[in-house]
Amino acid sequence: MLRSLTTAAALAVCATGLAATPAIASTSEVFYGFAWADGADTLRITPMKATLVKGRGVPRYKLTSVAGAGERRLNYAGVDFRRTTAECGLKENEGVVKLDGKGLGTTRCRAGDLTFALGLGPVPVRVSLGTTKRIHELLATPSDAKTAYGTIKRHNDTTVVFAKDGRSVKLGYTALLFSRVTGKCGDAWLADHVNAGRDGLGTKGCTTPAFTKVVKGAEHPVLAKVDYNPRSGQLLQVWEVFGDA
């Protein structure tokens, strides 16, 4: 089931007693974007503009943000999932890419395989909702990461909210680099600064589970330097910051 402001508005109209016609009820909805795991058999995705790029190599989609597009949530239980890999359980394409003429994955897989893929990180997809719920994996064009200072606050065990200059964005992660100023990886945020460099940034390397635990224990947003991919919304690296650096 999708949850969005658009869906809420549609439900409000139905509540007035105006039933949708069969033609409208059977109309498929299609959108593209980067899918993130968001609970059991559930993903979150912000619809994006998709442009198929053909040239040297395999076809890829350039996914770009759409002004005003809101995050959607989709329960994908029972979905018809098509991967770009030769087999459903592969982590990478391994040199073999299975695509149709529209640049969409063709290997027939199941919902459990989508769960597996989401566990590896964001999945670029085409979502088709209609009589049959179908999700095609696709290949996205590369995009550059950005580095910025701001505050981070936990949203859940795989997502934080990053805020900068009055704006905030959700950033997801499955694996990241975490550099701390503290003596131990499990210490509370800014418990000490024995591993702070001259620039105030942490130098002690810690794991993704340590980051999840520490952010979960922080009561308020904490200052950090981050590397992230603004297109896919992936958090790549976090530095704990000591002082006014």
C-alpha positions as CSV (number, residue, x, y, z in Angstrom):
1,M,0.0,0.0,0.0
2,L,1.4,3.4,-0.9
3,R,1.3,6.2,1.6
4,S,1.7,9.8,0.3
5,L,-0.1,13.1,0.3
6,T,-1.5,12.4,-3.1
7,T,-2.9,9.1,-1.9
8,A,-4.4,10.7,1.2
9,A,-6.1,13.3,-1.0
10,A,-7.6,10.5,-3.2
11,L,-8.9,8.7,-0.1
12,A,-10.5,11.9,1.1
13,V,-12.4,12.2,-2.2
14,C,-13.6,8.6,-2.0
15,A,-14.9,9.3,1.5
16,T,-17.4,11.7,0.0
17,G,-19.1,8.8,-1.8
18,L,-17.6,9.3,-5.2
19,A,-16.6,5.9,-6.4
20,A,-13.8,5.5,-9.0
21,T,-14.8,4.3,-12.4
22,P,-13.5,0.9,-13.5
23,A,-11.3,2.6,-16.1
24,I,-9.6,4.7,-13.4
25,A,-9.3,1.8,-11.0
26,S,-7.5,-0.4,-13.6
27,T,-5.0,2.3,-14.7
28,S,-1.4,1.5,-14.1
29,E,0.9,3.9,-12.3
30,V,4.6,3.9,-13.3
31,F,7.4,5.7,-11.7
32,Y,11.2,5.5,-11.3
33,G,13.7,6.1,-8.5
34,F,16.0,4.6,-5.9
35,A,14.3,2.0,-3.7
36,W,15.4,1.7,0.0
37,A,14.3,-1.0,2.5
38,D,11.8,0.5,5.0
39,G,10.6,-2.5,7.1
40,A,9.4,-6.0,6.3
41,D,8.4,-6.3,2.6
42,T,8.3,-2.5,2.4
43,L,10.4,0.0,0.5
44,R,10.5,3.8,0.3
45,I,11.1,5.6,-2.9
46,T,11.0,9.2,-4.1
47,P,9.8,9.3,-7.8
48,M,12.4,10.8,-10.1
49,K,12.6,11.8,-13.8
50,A,14.1,8.9,-15.8
51,T,16.0,9.4,-19.1
52,L,17.3,6.4,-21.0
53,V,20.8,6.9,-22.1
54,K,22.0,4.8,-25.0
55,G,25.6,4.8,-26.3
56,R,28.7,2.8,-25.7
57,G,28.1,0.0,-23.3
58,V,24.8,-1.1,-21.9
59,P,21.7,1.2,-21.7
60,R,21.5,3.2,-18.4
61,Y,19.0,5.5,-16.9
62,K,19.8,9.0,-15.7
63,L,17.6,9.6,-12.7
64,T,17.1,13.2,-11.6
65,S,15.1,14.7,-8.8
66,V,11.7,16.2,-9.4
67,A,10.7,19.4,-7.6
68,G,8.0,18.7,-5.1
69,A,8.1,14.9,-5.4
70,G,7.2,13.3,-2.1
71,E,8.5,10.0,-0.6
72,R,6.3,7.0,-1.3
73,R,6.0,3.7,0.7
74,L,5.2,0.4,-1.1
75,N,4.5,-3.0,0.3
76,Y,6.1,-5.3,-2.2
77,A,4.9,-8.7,-1.0
78,G,4.1,-10.9,-4.0
79,V,5.8,-8.5,-6.4
80,D,7.0,-9.6,-9.8
81,F,10.6,-8.5,-9.5
82,R,12.9,-8.5,-12.6
83,R,16.7,-8.2,-12.0
84,T,19.5,-7.1,-14.3
85,T,21.7,-9.9,-13.0
86,A,22.0,-13.3,-14.6
87,E,20.7,-14.9,-11.4
88,C,18.4,-13.6,-8.7
89,G,20.9,-14.1,-5.8
90,L,23.9,-12.3,-7.2
91,K,25.3,-9.2,-5.5
92,E,26.6,-7.8,-8.8
93,N,26.1,-8.3,-12.5
94,E,29.6,-10.0,-12.7
95,G,29.9,-8.9,-16.4
96,V,26.6,-10.3,-17.5
97,V,23.7,-7.9,-17.8
98,K,20.1,-9.0,-18.6
99,L,18.1,-6.1,-20.1
100,D,15.3,-5.7,-22.5
101,G,15.1,-3.1,-25.3
102,K,14.0,-0.4,-22.8
103,G,16.9,-1.0,-20.5
104,L,14.9,-2.9,-17.8
105,G,15.9,-6.1,-16.0
106,T,14.6,-9.3,-17.4
107,T,15.6,-12.0,-14.9
108,R,12.4,-13.2,-13.2
109,C,12.7,-13.1,-9.4
110,R,10.5,-12.9,-6.3
111,A,9.9,-10.5,-3.4
112,G,12.5,-12.3,-1.3
113,D,15.1,-11.5,-4.0
114,L,14.1,-7.8,-3.8
115,T,14.6,-8.0,0.0
116,F,18.1,-9.4,-0.7
117,A,18.9,-6.7,-3.2
118,L,17.7,-3.9,-0.9
119,G,20.0,-5.3,1.8
120,L,22.9,-4.4,-0.4
121,G,22.0,-0.7,-0.8
122,P,19.7,1.5,-2.9
123,V,18.2,-0.2,-5.9
124,P,17.4,1.9,-9.0
125,V,14.1,0.6,-10.2
126,R,11.0,1.1,-12.4
127,V,7.8,0.5,-10.4
128,S,4.6,-0.4,-12.2
129,L,1.4,-0.6,-10.2
130,G,-1.7,-2.1,-11.7
131,T,-3.3,-5.5,-12.0
132,T,0.2,-6.9,-11.6
133,K,2.6,-5.2,-9.2
134,R,5.9,-5.3,-11.0
135,I,9.3,-3.8,-10.2
136,H,12.2,-3.8,-12.7
137,E,15.7,-3.3,-11.6
138,L,17.7,-1.0,-14.0
139,L,21.2,0.4,-14.3
140,A,21.6,4.0,-13.3
141,T,24.3,6.4,-14.6
142,P,27.0,7.2,-12.1
143,S,26.7,10.3,-10.0
144,D,29.2,12.2,-7.8
145,A,29.2,12.3,-4.0
146,K,29.0,15.5,-2.0
147,T,30.8,16.5,1.2
148,A,29.1,18.8,3.7
149,Y,28.9,19.8,7.4
150,G,25.5,19.6,9.1
151,T,23.6,17.8,11.8
152,I,22.4,14.2,11.7
153,K,19.6,12.6,13.7
154,R,18.5,9.0,13.7
155,H,15.3,8.1,11.8
156,N,15.7,4.3,12.1
157,D,18.5,1.8,12.1
158,T,19.4,2.3,8.5
159,T,18.4,6.0,8.0
160,V,19.3,9.4,9.4
161,V,18.0,12.9,8.7
162,F,20.8,15.2,7.6
163,A,20.1,19.0,8.0
164,K,22.1,21.9,6.6
165,D,21.1,25.5,6.1
166,G,17.5,25.0,7.2
167,R,17.0,22.1,4.8
168,S,16.9,18.4,5.6
169,V,17.0,15.2,3.7
170,K,16.8,11.5,4.5
171,L,20.0,9.5,3.9
172,G,20.1,5.8,4.0
173,Y,23.0,3.4,4.6
174,T,23.9,-0.2,4.6
175,A,27.6,0.1,5.0
176,L,29.6,3.3,5.7
177,L,32.9,4.6,7.0
178,F,32.7,6.1,10.5
179,S,35.5,8.2,11.9
180,R,35.3,9.1,15.6
181,V,37.1,11.5,17.9
182,T,36.4,9.3,21.0
183,G,38.7,6.7,22.5
184,K,36.3,3.8,21.8
185,C,33.9,3.1,19.0
186,G,31.1,2.5,21.5
187,D,31.5,5.7,23.4
188,A,28.7,8.3,23.5
189,W,28.8,11.0,20.8
190,L,31.7,13.4,21.8
191,A,32.4,11.6,25.0
192,D,36.0,12.8,24.6
193,H,38.3,14.0,21.9
194,V,41.5,11.9,22.1
195,N,41.2,11.0,18.4
196,A,40.4,14.4,17.0
197,G,42.7,15.8,14.3
198,R,43.8,19.4,14.1
199,D,40.7,20.1,12.0
200,G,38.5,18.7,14.7
201,L,37.5,15.6,12.7
202,G,37.6,12.1,14.1
203,T,40.4,9.8,13.0
204,K,39.5,6.6,14.7
205,G,37.9,4.1,12.2
206,C,34.7,2.4,13.4
207,T,32.1,0.1,12.0
208,T,28.6,0.7,10.6
209,P,26.9,-1.1,13.7
210,A,28.9,1.3,15.9
211,F,27.5,4.3,14.1
212,T,23.9,2.9,14.3
213,K,24.3,2.3,18.1
214,V,25.9,5.7,18.8
215,V,23.4,7.8,16.8
216,K,20.6,5.9,18.4
217,G,21.9,7.0,21.8
218,A,22.1,10.6,20.9
219,E,19.1,12.6,22.3
220,H,19.6,15.6,20.0
221,P,21.0,16.2,16.4
222,V,24.8,16.0,16.4
223,L,27.3,17.9,14.2
224,A,29.1,15.8,11.6
225,K,30.9,16.0,8.3
226,V,29.4,13.6,5.8
227,D,30.0,12.2,2.3
228,Y,26.8,11.3,0.6
229,N,25.3,10.7,-2.8
230,P,22.5,13.3,-3.3
231,R,20.9,11.4,-6.2
232,S,20.4,8.0,-4.5
233,G,20.3,9.4,-1.0
234,Q,23.1,7.2,0.2
235,L,25.2,8.0,3.2
236,L,28.8,7.0,2.5
237,Q,31.0,8.3,5.3
238,V,30.6,10.2,8.6
239,W,33.2,12.1,10.6
240,E,32.4,13.0,14.2
241,V,33.3,16.7,14.8
242,F,34.8,18.1,17.9
243,G,34.5,21.8,18.7
244,D,33.7,24.5,16.2
245,A,35.4,22.8,13.2
